[in-house]
Amino acid sequence: MHFDVAIAGGGPAGLSAAYAAASVGRSVLIVEQNNEIGSPTRTSGGSFINDLTELGIPQELLHPVHRLRFLSLHRSAEFEYREPIMCVMDVRGVYQHLAVTAAQAGATIWPASKALDVIKDGSNIVGMRVETRTKAIVKIGARVVIDATGYRGQLLRQAGLSPRFQRFGVGAEYDMYAPHCSQDEAVLVVGSQFAPSGYAWAAPWGRHRVRVGVGVIHPDHDADPVHRLESFVAGASKLGVNLEGAQPIEYHFGLIPSDMGETFVGDGILGAGDAAGHASTLVGEGIRWAIKAGRMAGTVAADAIERDDVSAAFLGQFQSEWLRRYGRNLRIANMLNRKISKWDDKIWDERTELLGLLSPDEFGRGLQTEFSVGWALGIAWAHPRLVKAGFDKVLGKLGIG
Ligand SMILES: Cc1cc2nc3c(=O)[nH]c(=O)nc-3n(C[C@H](O)[C@H](O)[C@H](O)COP(=O)(O)OP(=O)(O)OC[C@H]3O[C@@H](n4cnc5c(N)ncnc54)[C@H](O)[C@@H]3O)c2cc1C
């Protein structure tokens, strides 16, 4: 069997790559090891309404959040949004929407099918071997293979292009029916009590459903989020998160690279999404980044086939364009994440007090990994204490010493 583009992984990156390549007439196969697209869920679905709307995600799949509460051990900062900028998505709904869009563009989708390994011709990647739903092993020839397998980056590693991630966000979460929990407010909790080096969260996504979880950066700290989740749920009411009468409907566990990828292209192969380190590592937020990366990867793959040049040199346009558009902000996000993952409770209390000085818009844009020069200048001008408190390096990266 032969396809122009063969994609491993039916998450947001793979599905978006499939859509982009199929919509310009390329034959595309996408294989997903699970039986259903979007299930099991391994993510909390927190994101930003403007980006997702621009990417064509239907509004009804996005639950807007009007207030964000940020808590450290003894301090809190609150941000109110009359016009919400953040949302928590119906994850399964969004991923299935992406799958339907790819199918409508002409992509072939094989659920319950696992990419086993890449097929090589010398150093060129020319396809992949797949174990299908019926346990048959088939060889799929492809002009371009896209690795969208998530944090494992399995095919990139087999192609000798391992991004060698050293740090991972490890998260455990309940998706709860919580009849008394606010559906307007998301809560982020930092500090050693629940999530040393990471944070805990309560994120409502409509119809009394709330995702309540704990994420920790390994190996920055060796805390186990699986156990910490129980103490977070038990202690939530003291933090103003009302879980009275709540019951878990789903349990989720997952990993996300907390390093940024800088190399994700080889002869005949591209990586997109978590496989390639495309998420913002600031708070481990990767869904909209995976959609953007997938679209860009699928477009470049289709161009390469059109030009009959699938060399790393041609496909490298994807890497250079990605880093040109987003590299600076993603590097700043990673620098900040490395810094804040080391903060103890005392520093977090001091910083939370300072964060409370920011306007909702200033805080929201930072959280969204939009570190523009205008944003930084505004903060430096209005809040010099924040600059003194250690954000000077960020300003340095933005060229504002
Ligand atoms: C606990 C947790 C909470 C998170 N919360 C958020 C959040 O609130 N907001 C946000 O934006 N991001 C969040 N993220 C990150 C986000 O989930 C990822 O960045 C995003 O899912 C990356 O998309 P992807 O398509 O690259 O990879 P994935 O979503 O991981 O998809 C990869 C797909 O490939 C499949 N696959 C893997 N190997 C194979 C194979 N060999 N053959 C076939 N299929 C294969 C997998 O089954 C999976 O479906 C969170 C992550 C974790 C772990």
The ligand as a Gaussian input file, in Angstrom:
#p B3LYP/6-31G(d) Opt

LIG

0 1
 C       -2.031000      15.769000      32.415000
 C       -1.930000      16.666000      31.211000
 C       -2.694000      17.822000      31.158000
 C       -2.615000      18.643000      30.040000
 N       -3.396000      19.754000      30.009000
 C       -3.376000      20.533000      28.923000
 C       -4.234000      21.663000      28.833000
 O       -4.988000      21.975000      29.764000
 N       -4.203000      22.398000      27.688000
 C       -3.394000      22.085000      26.635000
 O       -3.406000      22.778000      25.615000
 N       -2.538000      21.041000      26.710000
 C       -2.536000      20.247000      27.807000
 N       -1.712000      19.164000      27.862000
 C       -0.821000      18.901000      26.738000
 C       -1.569000      18.357000      25.513000
 O       -2.369000      17.269000      25.889000
 C       -0.580000      17.943000      24.449000
 O        0.346000      18.966000      24.210000
 C       -1.313000      17.605000      23.138000
 O       -2.222000      16.558000      23.351000
 C       -0.302000      17.202000      22.072000
 O       -0.975000      16.729000      20.945000
 P       -0.268000      15.649000      20.009000
 O       -1.236000      15.381000      18.895000
 O        1.099000      16.082000      19.686000
 O       -0.092000      14.354000      20.916000
 P       -1.180000      13.467000      21.658000
 O       -2.376000      14.244000      22.001000
 O       -0.432000      12.760000      22.732000
 O       -1.610000      12.406000      20.559000
 C       -0.758000      11.373000      20.135000
 C       -1.633000      10.252000      19.616000
 O       -0.795000       9.282000      19.019000
 C       -1.252000       7.991000      19.385000
 N       -0.113000       7.092000      19.237000
 C        1.017000       7.064000      19.987000
 N        1.863000       6.126000      19.514000
 C        1.244000       5.559000      18.443000
 C        1.612000       4.548000      17.515000
 N        2.782000       3.924000      17.614000
 N        0.744000       4.221000      16.537000
 C       -0.460000       4.843000      16.441000
 N       -0.874000       5.814000      17.281000
 C       -0.010000       6.170000      18.262000
 C       -1.740000       8.178000      20.813000
 O       -2.650000       7.164000      21.169000
 C       -2.395000       9.550000      20.728000
 O       -3.760000       9.472000      20.376000
 C       -1.750000      18.317000      28.966000
 C       -0.978000      17.167000      29.028000
 C       -1.057000      16.339000      30.130000
 C       -0.226000      15.101000      30.169000

